[in-house]
Structures are given as structure tokens and as C-alpha cells.
């Protein structure tokens, strides 16, 4: 499987960890059925069978990985997804390809009978830093206030450490649970975090920003795969409200990823333009302050196999989206 995945990464440099065998292994540890398919050598998809109360569905996060400019490949892949989804008795399949939300791409999905999903899947709006630039260029590309906060953190003696010990994952989960209560989001469980640690091994790291007196300020969970590092989860203590710990943390991760040879840093989730009530609105100014490119991927789309069953899912998810300010 790993040999095949290395081939996939060579053909599809846009791929990230959500299509990796490690992510598949993590989901298996959590009890989900995982399916891999290469569309007869024309692409790649890691598919997860989700057994939700509202209906069973097939999930393909940040995939499938295909030549989306080739209509025959895309059509054949869609037929294969439908075949597998029906075989697994799924109500629908949800995809979120690694292609940008251009009019052409959206029209293509509509032509293939995909429908916009009521909920997002895997950071559809994000900021990506180009790590092929020098550190001086990356600093210059920051917003002036962001650059000021990075330098202020240094003057205050704020420093960043990293590891992937089980103790650090447990600490991260505890602090993130407290963060979630303050900010109103649903955090991953400890079981999920420990499954991620076991599956990704040395490709997953907990970063922690500390005061000069070693008090924790901010945390970040970073996963590395292919050409990309992802700022996948975050947490903070009350100290982060007055100290620039998160700024120091992201700048340290940026430097580390560049030194390790990664070409891009995905900051993983901002609010869509013009949505000040969106759950991610608060972190959008923070993340965009680091410069880089704001990317809008094609939003999640559903391929429906049972319209009656799908209606129930649609109603439930629309209500959940409104409640969570997404």
C-alpha cells in the first residue's frame, strides 16, 4: 500500500494526509470500514464508510485524486464511486476534491449529477504558505501587525517546543476541550487523537508555545504528508488572549516545515468571504495575517443514491450547519 501511495504522491502533488493509508488506518482503529480504489490505474481514492444515525454514506475527504481535466477519467471514477456506494448500502457519497472552486469545475460536477452538500468537508477555504520562498520573504509577506506580534513574542521570551508523546496528546486534548467550551466548537475525542498519533507516528507533532516561565499559551497539532504540512488542530489557554503565543507557534512551524523540505503549509480553515458570523471568522484575520494565498477549494458535493434517504440527512445537516454558524 505504501509503495502505491508513493506513486500517487508523485502523480498528485496536491494530495494531503486525508487520502493517505495512515488516515485509513486511523479510521480503521476507530471502527470504520475503509475502501481504497485506483480507478483502474487512473487515480486514487480513500473512501470511508460512515454509519451515521441519519443515514450511511461514503466519505472521500480531499479526493478523489484524479486528472479532473479529463472527462473520461472523471466520468469513470464517478461510476465507480456510485458502484461502491451502492454496494455498501450507502445513501450518498460525499467528496471534496483538491481542485479550486472555478466556474468550470463547478459546472463539471453539476453535469455529473453531484449536488452541493449541506455541510463542509475538510477545510474548503484556507490559507496556504509557499515554503519555497525564503524566510525573509515569508516575513515580508506577513501583515505588519502579524510581523510585529512574531517579534514581540521573541522579546517576551515566548518559546515553542514540540513532541509527539502520548502525554502531550493527552494534555492537548484536555486544553482543547476547555478551548472548545469557550469558543463553541466540537473537538475530537481523546480516542481519535490517540488513534491519529498511532497511525501517523513521526509525521504528527504537538507544538506548544510557552512563556519565559514555561506556562503554556497555545497548542497546535501538525500533520506532514507529501509536499504539505497541515495545521490541523489548535488549542489555547487564557494567556493567549494577551500574549502572542499562537503567532510564535505558527512561525516556528513554518520554519520547521521549510527546514524539513516541505513546499507548502496549509493553515487549514478560514471563513468564506463576507460571512462575519461564520465559526471561523475569529481565526481568519489571524491566519491571513501570515500572508500566503487564500484558496477556495470546490466545496463538498454529494452523489445521491437514495433521494428519500438523502432528504432526511439534508434536513438534519442544514439545521446543524445553522446551529454551529458554519
C-alpha positions as CSV (number, residue, x, y, z in Angstrom):
1,X,0.0,0.0,0.0
2,X,2.8,2.4,0.9
3,X,4.5,1.8,-2.5
4,X,1.3,2.7,-4.3
5,X,0.8,5.7,-2.1
6,X,4.3,7.0,-3.0
7,X,3.3,6.7,-6.7
8,X,0.1,8.6,-6.0
9,X,2.1,11.4,-4.4
10,X,4.3,11.7,-7.4
11,X,1.4,11.9,-9.8
12,X,-0.8,14.1,-7.5
13,X,1.4,16.6,-5.5
14,X,-1.8,18.3,-4.4
15,X,-2.5,15.3,-2.1
16,X,-2.5,15.7,1.7
17,X,-2.8,13.3,4.6
18,X,-6.6,12.8,4.3
19,X,-6.1,10.5,1.4
20,X,-3.1,8.6,2.9
21,X,-3.0,5.0,4.1
22,X,-2.2,6.4,7.6
23,X,-5.5,8.2,7.7
24,X,-7.2,5.0,6.5
25,X,-5.5,3.1,9.4
26,X,-6.6,5.7,11.9
27,X,-10.2,5.3,10.8
28,X,-9.9,1.5,11.0
29,X,-8.7,1.8,14.6
30,X,-11.9,3.9,15.3
31,X,-14.1,1.1,13.8
32,X,-14.9,2.5,10.3
33,X,-14.7,0.5,7.1
34,X,-12.1,1.9,4.7
35,X,-12.0,1.3,0.9
36,X,-9.2,2.1,-1.5
37,X,-9.6,2.2,-5.2
38,X,-7.3,3.4,-8.0
39,X,-9.9,3.6,-10.8
40,X,-8.1,1.0,-12.9
41,X,-4.8,3.0,-12.6
42,X,-6.4,6.3,-13.4
43,X,-6.4,7.9,-9.9
44,X,-6.8,7.2,-6.2
45,X,-9.4,7.4,-3.6
46,X,-9.5,6.6,0.1
47,X,-13.2,6.1,0.9
48,X,-14.6,5.8,4.4
49,X,-18.0,4.2,5.1
50,X,-19.7,6.4,7.7
51,X,-22.5,4.9,9.8
52,X,-24.4,8.0,10.8
53,X,-27.8,7.8,12.5
54,X,-29.3,9.9,9.7
55,X,-28.0,7.5,7.1
56,X,-25.0,5.5,5.9
57,X,-22.7,7.4,3.5
58,X,-19.3,7.2,1.7
59,X,-16.8,9.9,2.5
60,X,-13.9,10.9,0.3
61,X,-12.1,13.8,2.0
62,X,-9.7,15.8,-0.2
63,X,-10.4,13.4,-3.0
64,X,-10.7,11.5,-5.2
65,X,-7.3,12.3,-6.7
66,X,-7.8,12.4,-10.5
67,X,-6.9,14.3,-13.6
68,X,-10.0,16.4,-13.3
69,X,-9.4,17.9,-16.7
70,X,-10.0,14.5,-18.4
71,X,-13.8,14.0,-18.8
72,X,-13.5,10.2,-19.4
73,X,-11.4,9.7,-16.2
74,X,-13.8,11.7,-14.1
75,X,-16.9,10.0,-15.6
76,X,-15.5,6.5,-15.0
77,X,-14.4,7.4,-11.4
78,X,-17.9,8.7,-10.7
79,X,-19.5,5.5,-11.9
80,X,-17.0,3.5,-9.7
81,X,-17.9,5.6,-6.7
82,X,-21.6,5.0,-7.3
83,X,-21.0,1.3,-7.7
84,X,-19.1,1.1,-4.4
85,X,-21.5,3.3,-2.6
86,X,-24.5,1.2,-3.6
87,X,-22.6,-2.0,-2.8
88,X,-22.1,-0.7,0.8
89,X,-25.8,0.3,1.0
90,X,-24.9,4.0,1.3
91,X,-27.5,6.8,0.8
92,X,-24.9,9.0,-0.8
93,X,-21.2,9.6,-1.4
94,X,-19.6,12.9,-0.3
95,X,-16.5,14.1,-2.0
96,X,-14.3,17.3,-1.6
97,X,-11.7,17.2,-4.4
98,X,-8.4,19.1,-4.3
99,X,-9.4,21.4,-7.1
100,X,-10.2,25.1,-6.9
101,X,-13.8,26.4,-7.0
102,X,-13.7,27.7,-10.6
103,X,-16.9,28.0,-12.6
104,X,-15.6,25.3,-14.9
105,X,-15.1,22.8,-12.1
106,X,-18.4,23.5,-10.5
107,X,-20.2,23.1,-13.9
108,X,-18.4,19.8,-14.4
109,X,-19.6,18.4,-11.0
110,X,-23.2,19.6,-11.8
111,X,-23.0,17.8,-15.2
112,X,-22.0,14.6,-13.4
113,X,-25.1,14.9,-11.1
114,X,-23.1,15.9,-8.0
115,X,-25.1,18.2,-5.7
116,X,-23.6,20.8,-3.3
117,X,-23.5,19.3,0.2
118,X,-25.3,20.9,3.1
119,X,-22.1,20.6,5.3
120,X,-18.4,21.3,4.6
121,X,-15.8,18.6,4.4
122,X,-12.1,19.2,5.1
123,X,-11.2,23.0,5.1
124,X,-12.8,24.2,1.9
125,X,-11.5,27.8,2.5
126,X,-7.9,28.0,3.7
127,X,-4.6,29.9,3.6
128,X,-1.5,28.2,2.1
129,X,2.0,29.5,2.6
130,X,4.6,28.8,-0.1
131,X,7.6,27.4,1.7
132,X,9.8,27.6,-1.4
133,X,10.2,31.3,-0.5
134,X,12.9,32.3,1.8
135,X,12.2,33.1,5.5
136,X,12.9,36.7,4.8
137,X,10.3,36.7,2.0
138,X,7.8,34.9,4.2
139,X,8.3,37.5,7.0
140,X,7.9,40.3,4.4
141,X,4.7,38.8,3.1
142,X,3.1,38.9,6.6
143,X,0.7,41.7,7.6
144,X,2.6,44.4,9.5
145,X,0.7,43.6,12.8
146,X,1.4,39.9,12.4
147,X,5.1,40.6,11.9
148,X,5.0,42.8,15.0
149,X,3.4,40.1,17.1
150,X,6.0,37.5,16.0
151,X,8.8,39.8,17.0
152,X,7.1,40.8,20.3
153,X,6.9,37.1,21.2
154,X,10.6,36.8,20.8
155,X,11.2,39.9,23.1
156,X,8.8,38.4,25.7
157,X,10.8,35.2,25.8
158,X,8.0,33.1,24.4
159,X,9.4,29.9,23.0
160,X,8.0,26.9,21.2
161,X,8.6,23.2,21.9
162,X,7.3,20.1,20.0
163,X,6.9,16.4,20.5
164,X,4.5,13.6,19.9
165,X,4.5,11.8,23.2
166,X,1.2,10.3,24.5
167,X,1.4,12.7,27.5
168,X,1.5,15.7,25.2
169,X,-1.5,14.4,23.2
170,X,-3.5,13.9,26.5
171,X,-2.5,17.4,27.6
172,X,-3.5,18.8,24.2
173,X,-6.9,17.1,24.4
174,X,-7.6,18.5,27.9
175,X,-6.7,22.1,26.9
176,X,-8.6,21.8,23.6
177,X,-11.7,20.6,25.4
178,X,-11.5,23.8,27.5
179,X,-10.9,25.9,24.4
180,X,-14.0,24.3,22.7
181,X,-16.2,25.3,25.7
182,X,-15.1,29.0,25.3
183,X,-15.3,29.1,21.5
184,X,-18.3,26.8,20.9
185,X,-16.9,24.0,18.7
186,X,-16.9,20.2,18.9
187,X,-13.3,18.9,19.5
188,X,-12.0,15.5,18.6
189,X,-12.1,12.9,21.3
190,X,-9.0,11.6,23.1
191,X,-9.6,8.3,21.4
192,X,-9.4,10.0,18.0
193,X,-6.3,11.9,18.9
194,X,-4.5,8.8,20.1
195,X,-5.6,6.9,17.0
196,X,-4.1,9.7,14.9
197,X,-0.9,9.5,16.9
198,X,-0.6,5.8,16.5
199,X,-1.3,5.9,12.7
200,X,0.8,8.9,11.7
201,X,3.7,8.1,14.1
202,X,6.6,10.6,13.4
203,X,4.5,12.5,10.9
204,X,2.3,14.1,13.6
205,X,3.5,16.6,16.1
206,X,2.1,18.6,19.0
207,X,3.6,22.2,19.1
208,X,3.3,24.2,22.3
209,X,4.1,27.9,22.9
210,X,5.3,28.7,26.4
211,X,6.0,31.8,28.3
212,X,9.5,32.6,29.6
213,X,8.4,30.9,32.8
214,X,7.2,27.8,30.8
215,X,3.5,28.4,31.2
216,X,1.5,27.1,28.2
217,X,-0.1,29.6,25.9
218,X,-1.1,28.0,22.7
219,X,-1.0,24.5,21.1
220,X,-1.1,23.2,17.5
221,X,-1.3,19.7,16.0
222,X,0.6,19.5,12.8
223,X,0.5,16.6,10.3
224,X,3.0,16.3,7.5
225,X,2.5,14.3,4.2
226,X,3.8,14.6,0.7
227,X,4.7,18.2,0.0
228,X,2.4,19.6,2.7
229,X,2.3,20.3,6.3
230,X,-1.2,20.9,7.9
231,X,-2.1,23.0,10.9
232,X,-4.9,20.5,11.6
233,X,-6.0,21.3,15.2
234,X,-5.4,24.1,17.7
235,X,-6.0,24.9,21.4
236,X,-5.1,27.7,23.8
237,X,-5.1,28.8,27.4
238,X,-6.4,32.1,28.7
239,X,-2.9,33.5,28.4
240,X,-3.3,33.5,24.6
241,X,-5.7,36.4,24.9
242,X,-3.0,38.8,25.9
243,X,0.2,37.1,24.8
244,X,1.3,36.3,21.1
245,X,1.8,32.6,21.7
246,X,-0.1,31.5,18.7
247,X,1.9,33.8,16.5
248,X,5.2,32.4,17.8
249,X,3.8,28.9,17.3
250,X,2.8,29.3,13.7
251,X,6.1,31.0,12.8
252,X,8.1,28.1,14.4
253,X,6.1,25.5,12.5
254,X,6.7,27.5,9.3
255,X,10.4,27.5,9.9
256,X,10.5,23.8,10.8
257,X,8.5,22.7,7.8
258,X,10.7,24.7,5.5
259,X,13.8,23.2,7.0
260,X,12.3,19.7,6.6
261,X,11.8,20.3,2.9
262,X,8.1,20.7,2.7
263,X,6.9,23.1,0.0
264,X,3.6,24.4,1.4
265,X,2.0,25.0,4.8
266,X,-1.8,24.7,4.9
267,X,-3.2,26.7,7.8
268,X,-6.5,24.7,7.4
269,X,-9.6,26.7,7.8
270,X,-10.9,30.2,7.4
271,X,-14.3,31.7,7.0
272,X,-15.7,32.3,3.5
273,X,-15.6,35.9,2.3
274,X,-18.5,38.0,3.6
275,X,-19.5,35.7,6.4
276,X,-18.7,37.5,9.7
277,X,-20.9,35.1,11.7
278,X,-19.1,32.1,10.5
279,X,-17.5,29.9,13.2
280,X,-14.0,30.5,11.7
281,X,-14.4,34.3,11.4
282,X,-12.4,34.8,14.6
283,X,-9.3,33.0,13.3
284,X,-9.5,34.3,9.7
285,X,-7.7,37.6,10.4
286,X,-5.1,35.7,12.4
287,X,-4.3,33.2,9.7
288,X,-4.5,35.6,6.7
289,X,-2.0,37.8,8.5
290,X,0.7,35.3,7.7
291,X,0.4,36.1,4.0
292,X,0.3,33.3,1.6
293,X,-2.5,32.5,-0.8
294,X,-6.2,32.3,0.1
295,X,-7.5,29.2,-1.6
296,X,-11.2,28.2,-2.1
297,X,-11.5,24.6,-3.0
298,X,-14.6,23.1,-4.6
299,X,-17.0,22.7,-1.7
300,X,-18.2,19.3,-0.7
301,X,-20.6,17.7,-3.1
302,X,-22.9,14.7,-2.8
303,X,-23.6,11.9,-5.2
304,X,-27.0,10.7,-4.2
305,X,-28.1,7.1,-4.4
306,X,-31.4,7.2,-2.5
307,X,-33.3,10.5,-2.7
308,X,-35.7,9.5,0.0
309,X,-33.0,8.7,2.5
310,X,-30.9,11.7,1.5
311,X,-33.7,14.2,2.3
312,X,-33.5,13.2,6.0
313,X,-29.8,13.7,6.0
314,X,-30.1,17.1,4.2
315,X,-32.6,18.5,6.8
316,X,-30.6,17.3,9.8
317,X,-27.3,18.8,8.4
318,X,-28.8,22.1,7.4
319,X,-30.1,22.5,10.9
320,X,-26.7,21.6,12.3
321,X,-24.9,24.0,10.0
322,X,-27.1,26.9,11.1
323,X,-26.7,26.0,14.8
324,X,-22.9,25.8,14.5
325,X,-22.6,29.0,12.5
326,X,-20.8,27.3,9.6
